[in-house]
Structure formats: C-alpha cells, structure tokens
C-alpha cells in the first residue's frame, strides 16, 4: 500500500498552524510573567487583575466554542486567542 502524500497546501496550512501555536505559547508565557510580577506586589491592582484574568478566560473559552460551533476553523480560534494575549501583553506593559 502506498503512503498518502499531503498536498503542498495542507503542508503549508499545518506549518502556519504550528507557527501560530508556537507564537501563542511564547506570548502567553510573557503575559504569565507580567501577571506573576504584579501578583507578587499584591494590592488592589493585583486583585483587579486576578478577577479580570478569570473573567477573560471564561469569555475567551465561550467565544472559541461558539466559533467552532458556527463552523469556524481551529486556526481562527488560535488567531482570536493570540489577539487577546497580545492585547493583555500591551496593557500589562503600560502599568
């Protein structure tokens, strides 16, 4: 039996998805570091960030589920998560 060959489009798509996932992981680690530094300082700002973090995670998971349920692609879900993580990185970097 012959091995199935992937089309160049599929290979490129997998590579793009892998790159997006790797970047999401790196960007998320930066946000985690920023939040940990804020949490170590404590205070009202840290408590507000902790509440916001939980709220954002629940909302993002719901949006991801809706995207998939409405026929969206996993790539679209990852792009949405990356936009949110990048926005958090910018916001936390200002403080």
N, C-alpha and C positions, 0 to 999 in steps of 0.2 A: 504494500500500500504506500502510495506517495504522500509525503508530508505536504500539508496545505501551506501555501505561501501567502503571506499577508500582502495586501496591496500597498503601494507606497503611501496612499492617502491614510490608510489605517495606521501604518507605522508612524507617520508624521503626527497623527492625532494622538497616539499613545505617548509619543515623545513630548508633545505640547502639554498633555495632561500631567505627565510625570514632572515636567518643569514647574507647572503651576502648583502642584502639590508640594514640591521641594521648597519653592519660594514661600508658600503659605506656612510651612513648618518653621522656616527661618524667621519670617516676620512675626509669627506668633510667639516665638521664643523671645524676641526683642520686647514685645508688649508684656510678656510674663515678667521679664526682668525689671521693666519700668514699674509694673504694679507691685512687685515684691519690695522694691526700694521704697515705694510710697507706703506700703503696709508696715514696713519696719519703723517708719517715722510715726505712724499712728495718727490719732487726732480725727477731727470731723471730716477732713478731706479724704482720709483713708476709708472711713466708714461709708462715705458717699460713693467712693469708687467701688467698694465691695458690693454695695447694693446695685449700682449701675452695671457692674460686670455680670452679676447673676441675671438681671433683667435682660441684658443684651443677649446672653447665651440662650435663654429660653426663646426669645423673639427670633433669633437667627435660626434656631433649630426648627421652629414653626415655619419660617419662610422657606427654608430648604425643603421641608416636607411638602409644602404647597407647590414649590417649583417642580419637584419630581412628580407629584400627583397630577399636575396640569400638563405634563408631557415635556418638561424641561430636561436638559441633559445634566449629567454629573459635572461636566465642565462648567456649565452655567452656575451651578451651586458653588463650586470651588471659587469661581471668579467673584461671586457675591460675598463669600467669606473673606476673600483677600481684600476686597474694598473696605469691609468693616474693620478688619485688623489694621489696615493701613491708616484708616481714619483714627483709630484708637492710638496708634503709634504717634501720629501728629499731635493729637490732643494731649497725650501724656507728656510729650516732649516739651510742650509750652510751659507746663507748670513747674 
